[in-house]
Amino acid sequence: MSVKLGLLALLDEQPMYGYQLHTTFKERTGDTWPLNIGQIYTTLARLERDGLVEPAGDDGDGHAIYALTDSGRDELRRWFATPVARADRPRDELAIKLAVALTVSGVDVREVLQTQRTATLRDLQDLTRQKREVAPDDLAWLLALDSLIFQAEAEARWLDSCEERLLGSPAYRNGVAR
């Protein structure tokens, strides 16, 4: 999800000022997407420039309020109606790291895999603990946690598969290129 579309979705509920958007975004995403306040204001300026939001006065304390325009609502509807393509997601840094490790002489790829597996399983335990502590009616955070848990589980399975493939490869002995 882009920050732009996340902000449009929040503004569809009600006009807000920057800090409200920042806080609400963090709450809705379970703070899984680090977002600084400057990014909010930069994005709001671009959204205003593009006609997707407009100034809606202030809150009486000097905070500029932004509201969604009809064009912003149309953009938001298109986003919700369009599936997220796998090609639109950022590159997988771990897959790149392992591919490079396989080509660098002297790198113990099994050690790289084991280090990552330990970190992934630690993350999985932490996410599972967090899920037990979430209120049952906090559906947005539960869905975000489920996604993170499933991703961690898939990563652990993929790491196991990588190790099996590595061990079965005649080009590698003990995880190190020959």
Secondary structure, 3 states (H helix, E strand, C coil): CCHHHHHHHHHHHCCEEHHHHHHHHHHHCCCCCCCCHHHHHHHHHHHHHCCCEEEEEECCCCCEEEEECHHHHHHHHHHHHCCCCHHHCCCCHHHHHHHHHHHCCCCCHHHHHHHHHHHHHHHHHHHHHHHHHCCCCCHHHHHHHHHHHHHHHHHHHHHHHHHHHHHHCCCEECCEEC
